[in-house]
Amino acid sequence: MVTTSVTSAGDGLDEYPDTQNLLAENPHVKFFNGRRGYVRTRITRQEMKVDFRSLSRVTEPYAPAYTSGSFVIEPGRPQLNPA
């Protein structure tokens, strides 16, 4: 499972101190990033590619966005594959 959040604690963090424990406890969660951002999706006949774009800071106007995670889903393979 991959989900997005509409809020975070201030600027947030890429990873919190307990992130690895939480991921280990829930094998359905494949990715975590504690910053604000958005999802960019490209769908073709060959694949669906999803890029999670995060903002380094929300407290600074025009702070740069970066790709914090990318995944691909291919026809016949209903699973997330790191891109």
Disulfide bonds with the S-S distance in Angstrom:
none
